[in-house]
Every structure is written in C-alpha cells, then in structure tokens.
Amino acid sequence: MTDTTPSIRPLTPNEEAAAAGQLIEAEDCPVGFADLRIVEVPYRGYDGSDRRGTLIVNADVAEEIADLFAVLFTEEFPIQRMDAIDPLPVDDTSRLSSNNTVGFKCRAVRGGSAWSQHAYGHAVDINPVDNPSVSSGVATPPLGAERIDRSAAAPGMIHEGDLVTRAFDQLGWGWGGRWSSHQDYMHFSVNGN
C-alpha cells in the first residue's frame, strides 16, 4: 500500500549532484540547494494506482505544496509522473518522458532574460503534455498539440474553476492558463508569472 503522508526534507548530497546536472541551466541561480526542499507526496496515476512522487520547491512553500498535492490525491486528480530528478531521458516523442510534473528548474523565462519562477522554486508544472503552453497555436511540449483544444475532458487536464485551479487559488498562486499573451496551462506560480 502506498504511504499517503506527505514528507518534506532537504536534498541529499547525491540528489544535489543529480539536480545540478539536470535542473541547472544557469550558473548564477537565485537560490541554492540549501533554500530548496524535496516534497514527497502521494498521487493517483493515470492507471488509477496510488503512487509517491517528488517535487523540488523552495522551503518557504514546501508545506503548502505538500498539503495541496495531498488534496489532489484525496480528490483523485490523476498525474502521469512526478519525478523531481527525472530517471527518464528527455525525449520529445515520448509522452511518458514529456508529461512529468515538476517544480524547481534554474532557468530564465522562455524567450527572455528574467528568472523564471521555477528558478526560485516558486512554480509547479502539472502534466505538461495534457496542459501545454500554447503560443500562436503552437504547443510546448509538441506532444501537447492534441490538448490545445481545452474543451476536452481528458484525464489530467486542468480547466478554469476545477479542483486544481481552485486549490492553487486558495494559496494565492497564479495560473498560466489565465495569461493574455499566451496560455501556459501546466504552470502555477507564487506571483502569477
């Protein structure tokens, strides 16, 4: 049986080394590993099974993220994968590789120079293939093209007013699905950016 109690802890030295290789795109990150936490939470898989997954987020939001994902689990919102340090190789042709729910990644905003909220550990992307970022009719990741039409009700999709948006709204986090310049349906962040 899957342990349904969320846990929060610092990264181990091995996790720091793995995260440095996978999650750091810039050398002058605005936060260090001492500011981050591994949040381990239960989640409901797309196959209906109970699983445990990990996210890396800032220590100042770790508890609220653990509580939020516990609610998503209790309410049976499906998540395909949740691996803070991804054991799968990056492969844009693989749904399983591309649909990983994640938090921290030290990078700039796509197409810009300002830090992404992911670089602070203040953002979470949920089921990116089912909730792609859409700009000028193009989906990122590319496998999300079939989910540009948001009228679908496929498992793992996020819609305005649903369980996921309401849970993040209660925390005061913003949703990229509400942006006017483009929509980033997977993305939730502390400051809404």
N, C-alpha and C positions, 0 to 999 in steps of 0.2 A: 504494500500500500504506500502511496506517495505521502510524504510528510507535507502537511498543508500549512505549517507555521513558517512565515517569512523569517529570514535572518539577514543581518547586516554585519559586515566585518570589513576591516582593511584588506587591501590586496596583499597576497603573499609575495615574497621576492620573485618566485617563479612566474606568478601572474603579472607582476610589473614588467618583467623581461618580455613575456609574450605580448602584453599590451603595447609595450614600446615598439615592438616590431610590426604590430598590426594596426594600431589605432593612432599613431602619431604621424601626422603629415607635415608638421611644422616644428622647428626646434625650440621656439620660444613660447611654448604653451602657456596660457594664462593661469592654469592650475597645475599643481604637481600631484603625484600619486598619493601623497600624504593627505591631500584635500578630497580624495575620492574614496568611495566605498563600493564593495561588491554587495549587491542586493540579490538574495536568492529567494525566489518566490514560486509558489505552485502556479501552474497554468493548465488550461484544458487544451489538448492538442486537437488538430483538425480531424484526427481519427476518433475523437471522443475520450481518449485516455488522459489520465491525470499525470502530469509531468512536473519537474522542477527546472527552472531556468534561472539564468543570471543576467543582471544588468550592472553596468558601472555608471554611477551617478555621483554628483557632488555630495559630500557628507551632510550639507545643510538641507538637502531634500530627500535623503535616503529613507527616512522613516515614512514620510508621506507617500513616496513612490511604493514602498513595501505595502502600505495599507491599501493604496489604490489597486495594485495588482491582486491583492487578496480579495478585494471586492469583485474584480473582473473574473477571478477564478470561481468564486462562490456563485456568481450570476451566469457562469458557463460561457463567457465570451471566448471564442476559440482563437488561439495563437499558433501559428505553424511552428516557429522555432524561437528560442530565446537563449542565445549563447553570447555572453559578453565578450569572450575571447573565442572567435569562431574556429571550430575544428575543420570546417569545410573550406576548400579552395574557392576563391572568388571566381564565379562562372556565370556570366550574364545569360547563359542559355539554360541554367538550372533554376527552376522555381524554388527548390529547397534551399539552394545556396543564396538566392536573392531575397527570400522572404523571412529574413532574420530580424526579430525585434531587438533594437539596440538603444543604448544611451550615449555614453561618452565617446567622442572621437575628436582628437585635436586637429581641427581644420578650419579654414576660413569659410565664410558663406560661399556657396557655389556661385561662381561668376563675379565674386567680389573680393575685397581685401580685409573686411572687418571679420572678427572672430564669429564663428557660428556659436549658437547656444550649446551645441554639442561639445565644443571645446572647453566649456566651463562645467560640463556635467549637468547642465540645466535643461536638457532636452531629451525626448524619447521619440523614436520612430517605431510605429507598430505595424507589423505585417506590410512591409513596403510594396510588395507586388500587388496586393489587394487594395492598397491605399497609396497609389503612386503620386509623385509630384507631377503636375501637369502644367506645361507652359506651351502656349501656341499650339495646342492639340497634340503635343508630344509627351509621352510618359517616361518618367525615370523612376525605377528601372524600366528598361524596354519591355520586359515581360509583363508590366502593368498596363500595357496598351488596351487589353480587353476589359480593364476596370476603369477606363476614363469615363464611361457612362455610369454615373453614380446612382441611376435608378435601379440598378441590380441589387439583389439582397443576398449575395453570396456570403458564405461563412468568412468571418474575419474582416469584413468590410466595415468601415466607420462612416456613419451618417450623422448629419446635424440632428441634435436632440436625442441621440441614442445613449445607451449606458456609458460608453467610453467618453463621449463629449461632455455628458453631464458630470461624470466623475472628475474629469480634469477641470471643468468649470468650477466645481466646488473648491478645488485647490487654488483657483485664481490663475491657472495656466491658460495660455492661448493656444488655439488650434490653427494650423496652416491651411486647413480646408476653408477658412473664412477670409483668407487673404484676397485682395482685389487684383494684384499684379499677376499672380498665378496661384494655383491651389496646390498645397502640399498636404495631402490627405493623411499621410502617415504621421505627421510631425506635431508634437506638443512641446511647448516650452514655457519656462517661468515667465519671461517677459513678452511672450507672444510673437517673438521673431524667430 
